[in-house]
Amino acid sequence: MKKFFKSMFAILVIAGITAAALYYTKGGDQAQRARRWARPEGAVPVVASEAKLANVPVWLEGVGSAKARNLVTVRPQVDGKILSIHFKEGQDVKEGDLLAKIDPVTYKAQLDQAIAKKALDESQLANARRDLERYNQLSSNVIAAKTVDTQRALVAQLEAQIKQDDAAIENARAILNYATVVAPISGRTGMRLIDVGNLVRASDAGIVVITEVQPISVVFTLPQQELPAINRAIAKRALKVEALETDSKNVLDTGELQVIDNQVDQQTGTIRLKADFPNKDLQLWPGQFVNVRLLLDTLEQVVVVPTSAVQRGPEGAFVYVIDAENKARVRKVAISQQDERLAVVTAGVAAADRVVTTGFARLKEGAEVSVGEPPNAVPADNPAPQASASDTAPPSDTSSIKTLAPPPAVSPANAREHNGKGGRGEGRRRKETGSSGAPGMTR
């Protein structure tokens, strides 16, 4: 019996210890979570930024490759042995500079032979003319008219022969000049394709390749949907084009759009364009892949806010505007364009309005806020929001810019619901279809 009671007592002790452990662990966690999620009283700390008026460039972004405006493979035009090479690999040459010499002995002999042949024919022509002159001085009773006509035909024949000799001399001289190889264009030489002492023929691969790198062209593609806007813009002014590194951070060179291809690639739905760049610093090289952006338009004096200020709910986009009493007010907005940094607001926010950019977790309509300093203020004179080209208009008519469909009004009663469904913290940011790392509105 004692053993039974001892066993029961041990079981009860173990059960009590387990219950106490569960109470202190789970109950403590619940209390800690309750304290953690408890909403403290007082002003909500937020970070705000002022809306600004700015000129916003509208860019179209694409990918392209640099291409030499002129590329020439210098080939021998006559057969012979290479006597000398007069350029260094990678050297910049001018049009007409000496590149190589081919053994000219055979071709010089041919020229001398043509010159000698002309001299022989000239002497025969001179003799025939003298005979014709004598025949003309004699009386018709002394010499027959047929003889005079025959002599006159001989003179004409020899005159034609002289012209043929002149052509033969020009041909021989041209062939002799081909033995001296000169640069057909100005550019940079590549690696040498043949060495001194080798026998070359007119059908050989060549001596060297010369590429024109200053200026240089970049061929890139854009979606066919942008073609109408590009045609309208290029009809009014020359369009600026920038070539950027593959990370789209540094501008390599600035050029001008030259050509729009005359047909759309049906397989990819894109249109090819070509721009010329001065390439003074040789930042572009033939065959190099680059990111390209085309300045299509500039939105004049539009309202811009940080993209982090734009919140989205089931009824559309809205922002929290801080009034003079440091209270948050829900304000619906119409966003025409935006990127990772800035958004263009066409309705709902005016310049100098303070909008909340950070600290949305406890915000609601009418909540008192404590505004902190923003880490980076929005520059008023150098904004870089991204925009869709197809939704913009020329600078002279920015009022016709197409905007996104305006959302229904957001009431104070459901502002909290909008904030919760539209994303907390920094909010969900709508990204355009193009890259947004470069300044200016892009697509």
C-alpha positions in Angstrom: 0.0 0.0 0.0 2.8 2.4 0.8 4.4 1.7 -2.5 1.1 2.6 -4.2 0.9 6.0 -2.4 4.5 6.7 -3.1 3.9 6.1 -6.8 0.8 8.3 -6.8 2.7 11.0 -5.0 5.6 10.9 -7.5 3.1 11.1 -10.4 1.4 14.1 -8.9 4.7 15.9 -8.3 5.8 15.3 -11.9 2.4 16.5 -13.2 2.6 19.7 -11.1 6.1 20.5 -12.3 5.0 19.9 -16.0 2.0 22.2 -15.5 4.1 24.9 -14.0 6.6 24.7 -16.8 3.9 25.0 -19.4 2.3 27.9 -17.7 5.6 29.9 -17.4 6.6 29.1 -21.0 3.4 29.5 -23.0 1.9 32.0 -20.7 5.0 34.1 -20.7 5.2 34.0 -24.5 1.6 35.1 -24.8 2.1 37.9 -22.4 5.2 39.0 -24.2 3.4 38.9 -27.6 0.6 40.8 -26.1 3.0 43.5 -24.9 4.7 43.5 -28.2 1.6 44.0 -30.2 0.0 46.4 -27.8 -0.5 49.7 -29.5 1.3 52.4 -27.6 -0.4 55.7 -27.2 0.9 59.0 -28.5 2.0 60.4 -31.9 3.0 58.0 -34.6 6.7 58.5 -35.6 6.9 58.9 -39.4 9.3 60.3 -42.0 7.9 62.7 -44.5 9.0 64.5 -47.7 7.6 67.5 -49.6 6.1 67.1 -53.1 8.2 69.1 -55.6 7.6 70.7 -59.0 10.2 69.4 -61.5 11.0 68.9 -65.2 10.8 65.1 -65.7 12.6 63.6 -68.7 10.8 60.7 -70.5 13.1 58.0 -71.6 12.7 54.9 -73.7 15.2 52.2 -72.8 16.5 49.4 -74.9 19.6 47.2 -75.5 21.9 47.5 -78.4 25.4 47.0 -79.6 28.1 49.4 -80.9 28.9 49.1 -84.6 31.6 50.8 -86.7 30.2 53.3 -89.2 32.7 52.0 -91.7 34.6 48.7 -91.7 37.0 47.8 -94.4 39.1 44.7 -95.0 42.1 45.9 -96.9 42.9 43.3 -99.6 45.7 43.2 -102.2 44.4 44.1 -105.7 47.5 42.6 -107.4 49.6 39.5 -106.9 53.1 39.8 -105.6 55.4 39.5 -102.6 55.0 41.8 -99.6 58.1 44.0 -99.4 57.2 46.1 -96.4 54.5 46.8 -93.8 54.1 50.5 -92.8 51.6 50.4 -89.9 51.4 49.0 -86.4 48.6 46.9 -85.1 46.0 49.1 -83.3 47.3 52.3 -84.9 45.0 55.1 -86.0 45.5 55.8 -89.7 44.1 58.5 -92.0 42.7 58.0 -95.4 45.5 57.7 -97.9 48.2 56.6 -95.4 50.7 54.0 -96.6 50.0 50.5 -95.3 52.1 48.1 -97.3 54.1 47.7 -100.5 54.0 44.8 -102.9 56.8 44.0 -105.3 56.1 46.3 -108.3 58.8 45.1 -110.8 56.4 43.2 -113.1 53.8 46.0 -113.2 56.4 48.7 -113.8 57.6 46.7 -116.8 54.1 46.5 -118.1 53.8 50.3 -117.8 57.0 50.9 -119.6 55.9 48.5 -122.4 52.6 50.5 -122.8 54.5 53.8 -123.0 56.9 52.4 -125.6 54.0 51.1 -127.7 52.5 54.5 -127.7 55.7 56.1 -128.8 55.9 53.7 -131.7 52.4 54.4 -132.8 52.9 58.2 -132.5 55.9 58.0 -134.9 53.8 56.0 -137.4 51.0 58.5 -137.1 53.4 61.4 -137.7 54.7 59.7 -140.9 51.2 59.0 -142.1 50.2 62.6 -141.6 53.2 63.8 -143.7 52.3 61.4 -146.5 48.7 62.6 -146.5 49.9 66.2 -146.7 52.1 65.4 -149.7 49.2 63.6 -151.5 47.0 66.6 -150.9 49.5 68.9 -152.5 49.8 66.9 -155.7 47.4 67.2 -158.6 44.6 64.8 -159.1 46.2 63.9 -162.5 49.4 62.7 -160.7 47.9 60.6 -157.9 44.6 58.7 -157.7 41.8 59.8 -155.4 41.7 56.3 -153.9 45.3 56.6 -152.7 44.5 59.8 -150.9 41.5 58.3 -149.2 43.5 55.2 -148.2 46.1 57.4 -146.6 43.5 59.5 -144.8 42.0 56.3 -143.4 45.4 55.2 -142.2 45.9 58.5 -140.3 42.5 58.0 -138.6 43.4 54.5 -137.7 46.7 55.5 -136.1 45.0 58.3 -134.1 42.6 55.7 -132.7 45.6 53.5 -131.9 47.1 56.4 -129.9 43.9 56.6 -127.8 44.1 52.9 -127.2 47.7 53.3 -126.1 46.7 56.0 -123.7 44.1 53.7 -122.1 46.7 50.9 -121.8 49.1 53.2 -120.1 46.4 54.4 -117.6 45.6 50.7 -116.9 49.2 49.8 -116.4 49.8 52.8 -114.2 46.7 51.9 -112.0 47.9 48.3 -111.6 51.3 49.6 -110.6 49.7 51.9 -108.0 47.9 48.9 -106.6 51.3 47.7 -105.5 51.3 50.5 -103.0 48.5 49.7 -100.5 47.0 52.8 -98.8 44.2 53.2 -96.2 40.8 53.6 -97.9 39.3 55.2 -94.8 40.3 56.8 -91.6 40.1 54.5 -88.6 42.0 52.1 -86.4 43.8 49.1 -87.7 43.3 45.7 -86.2 45.7 42.8 -86.0 47.9 42.2 -89.0 46.7 39.4 -91.3 49.9 38.8 -93.2 53.6 39.3 -92.7 56.5 40.7 -94.8 57.9 38.3 -97.4 54.6 36.4 -98.0 53.2 36.1 -101.5 49.7 37.6 -101.7 47.0 37.3 -104.3 44.0 39.5 -105.1 41.7 36.7 -103.7 43.5 36.5 -100.3 41.8 37.2 -97.0 43.4 40.5 -96.7 46.2 42.5 -95.1 44.4 44.3 -92.2 40.9 45.3 -91.1 40.3 49.0 -90.5 37.3 50.1 -88.4 36.0 53.7 -88.0 35.5 54.2 -84.3 35.2 58.0 -84.2 32.3 58.5 -84.7 30.6 55.2 -84.0 27.1 53.9 -84.3 24.9 52.0 -81.9 22.1 49.8 -83.2 19.3 49.1 -80.6 15.7 47.9 -80.5 12.5 49.2 -78.9 9.0 47.7 -78.8 6.9 48.4 -81.8 4.3 50.1 -79.6 6.7 53.1 -79.2 7.1 53.7 -82.9 4.2 56.2 -83.3 5.5 58.3 -80.4 9.1 58.2 -81.8 7.9 59.3 -85.2 6.0 62.2 -83.8 8.9 63.3 -81.7 11.6 63.0 -84.4 9.4 65.0 -86.8 9.7 68.0 -84.5 13.4 67.8 -83.3 16.5 65.7 -83.2 16.3 63.1 -80.5 19.0 62.7 -77.9 20.3 59.2 -77.2 22.6 58.0 -74.3 24.7 54.9 -74.2 25.1 53.4 -70.8 27.1 50.7 -69.2 25.4 47.3 -68.7 24.5 48.3 -65.1 22.8 51.5 -66.5 24.6 53.7 -64.0 27.3 55.4 -66.0 26.7 57.3 -69.3 29.4 56.3 -71.8 28.5 58.8 -74.5 25.7 61.0 -75.8 24.6 61.0 -79.4 21.7 61.6 -81.8 19.2 59.3 -83.4 19.9 58.9 -87.1 17.8 56.1 -88.5 14.6 54.2 -87.8 14.4 50.9 -89.7 11.8 50.7 -92.4 10.2 47.5 -91.1 9.3 45.9 -87.8 10.7 42.5 -86.9 7.7 40.3 -86.9 9.3 37.6 -84.8 10.2 39.8 -81.9 7.8 42.7 -82.3 10.6 45.3 -82.1 11.9 48.1 -84.3 15.6 48.7 -85.0 17.1 52.1 -84.6 20.6 53.5 -85.1 22.2 56.5 -83.3 25.6 58.1 -83.9 28.0 59.0 -81.1 31.2 61.1 -81.3 33.0 58.6 -79.1 35.8 61.1 -78.3 37.0 59.1 -75.3 36.7 55.8 -77.0 34.2 54.5 -74.5 32.3 52.6 -77.2 33.9 49.8 -79.1 32.6 47.8 -82.1 30.6 44.8 -81.0 30.2 46.1 -77.4 26.8 45.5 -75.8 25.4 48.6 -74.1 22.1 49.8 -72.6 20.5 52.7 -74.6 18.0 55.2 -73.6 16.2 57.6 -76.0 15.0 61.0 -74.7 11.5 61.1 -76.1 10.0 64.1 -74.2 10.3 66.2 -71.1 7.3 66.8 -68.7 7.5 70.4 -67.7 6.9 71.4 -64.0 5.0 68.3 -62.9 4.4 67.3 -59.2 6.7 64.5 -58.1 6.7 62.6 -54.8 8.9 59.7 -53.5 7.6 56.4 -54.7 7.7 55.1 -51.2 4.9 57.5 -50.3 2.4 55.9 -52.7 0.3 53.2 -51.1 -2.1 51.0 -53.0 -5.3 49.4 -51.8 -8.2 47.6 -53.4 -9.7 51.0 -54.4 -6.5 52.5 -55.9 -3.5 54.6 -55.0 -3.4 56.9 -52.0 -0.9 58.8 -49.9 -0.9 60.1 -46.3 -0.6 63.9 -46.3 0.4 65.7 -43.1 -1.7 68.8 -42.4 -0.7 71.9 -40.5 -1.8 70.2 -37.2 0.6 67.3 -37.8 -2.2 64.9 -38.5 -2.3 62.3 -41.2 -4.9 62.7 -43.9 -5.7 60.0 -46.5 -5.5 61.5 -50.0 -6.3 59.6 -53.1 -3.9 60.3 -56.0 -3.6 59.7 -59.7 -0.2 58.5 -60.8 0.8 58.8 -64.4 4.3 57.3 -64.1 6.6 56.1 -61.4 9.9 54.2 -60.9 11.8 53.0 -57.8 12.6 56.6 -56.7 9.9 59.1 -57.7 6.3 59.1 -59.0 4.6 61.7 -61.1 1.3 62.8 -59.5 -1.3 64.3 -61.8 -4.1 64.7 -59.2 -4.5 64.6 -55.4 -1.2 66.2 -54.2 0.1 69.8 -54.8 3.6 71.1 -54.6 4.9 71.6 -51.0 2.4 69.1 -49.5 4.1 66.9 -47.0 3.6 63.2 -47.7 4.6 60.3 -45.4 7.3 58.0 -46.8 8.1 55.8 -43.9 6.1 54.6 -40.8 2.7 53.4 -42.2 2.2 50.5 -39.7 0.1 52.5 -37.2 -1.2 55.3 -39.5 -4.8 56.0 -40.0 -7.0 58.9 -41.0 -6.6 61.7 -38.5 -3.7 60.1 -36.5 -1.3 62.5 -34.9 2.2 62.1 -36.2 5.7 63.0 -35.2 7.7 63.9 -38.3 11.3 63.0 -38.5 13.9 64.2 -41.0 14.0 62.3 -44.3 17.3 60.6 -45.0 17.4 61.9 -48.6 15.3 64.9 -49.7 13.8 64.9 -53.1 15.9 67.3 -55.3 13.7 70.0 -56.9 16.0 70.8 -59.8 17.3 67.4 -60.8 14.6 64.8 -60.4 14.8 61.4 -62.0 11.5 59.6 -62.1 10.8 57.2 -64.8 7.9 57.5 -67.2 6.2 55.6 -69.9 6.6 57.3 -73.3 3.3 56.2 -74.6 1.5 58.0 -71.8 3.2 61.4 -72.3 2.7 64.4 -74.5 5.0 67.0 -75.9 6.3 69.7 -73.5 4.0 72.2 -75.0 0.9 70.2 -74.1 1.6 68.4 -70.9 -2.1 68.7 -69.9 -2.9 65.9 -72.3 -0.8 63.4 -70.5 -2.6 60.1 -70.0 -2.9 59.0 -66.4 -3.8 55.8 -64.8 -7.5 55.3 -64.1 -8.5 57.3 -61.0 -9.4 55.1 -58.1 -12.6 55.6 -56.1 -12.5 58.0 -53.2 -10.9 56.7 -50.0 -12.9 57.5 -46.9 -11.4 57.9 -43.4 -13.4 54.9 -42.3 -11.6 52.5 -44.6 -8.3 54.2 -44.8 -6.9 51.7 -42.3 -8.2 48.9 -44.4 -6.4 50.4 -47.5 -3.2 50.6 -45.6 -3.4 47.1 -44.4 -4.3 45.6 -47.9 -2.1 47.9 -49.9 1.1 46.9 -48.1 2.8 48.1 -45.0 6.1 49.8 -44.3 7.4 51.2 -47.6 4.3 50.1 -49.4 4.1 48.1 -52.6 5.6 49.9 -55.5 4.3 49.5 -59.0 7.2 49.1 -61.4 7.0 50.0 -65.0 7.9 47.5 -67.7 11.4 49.0 -68.3 14.5 49.4 -66.2 14.2 52.0 -63.5 17.7 52.4 -62.4 18.5 55.2 -64.8 17.3 58.8 -64.2 14.2 60.0 -66.0 11.0 58.3 -66.8 11.6 55.1 -68.7 9.6 52.3 -70.1 
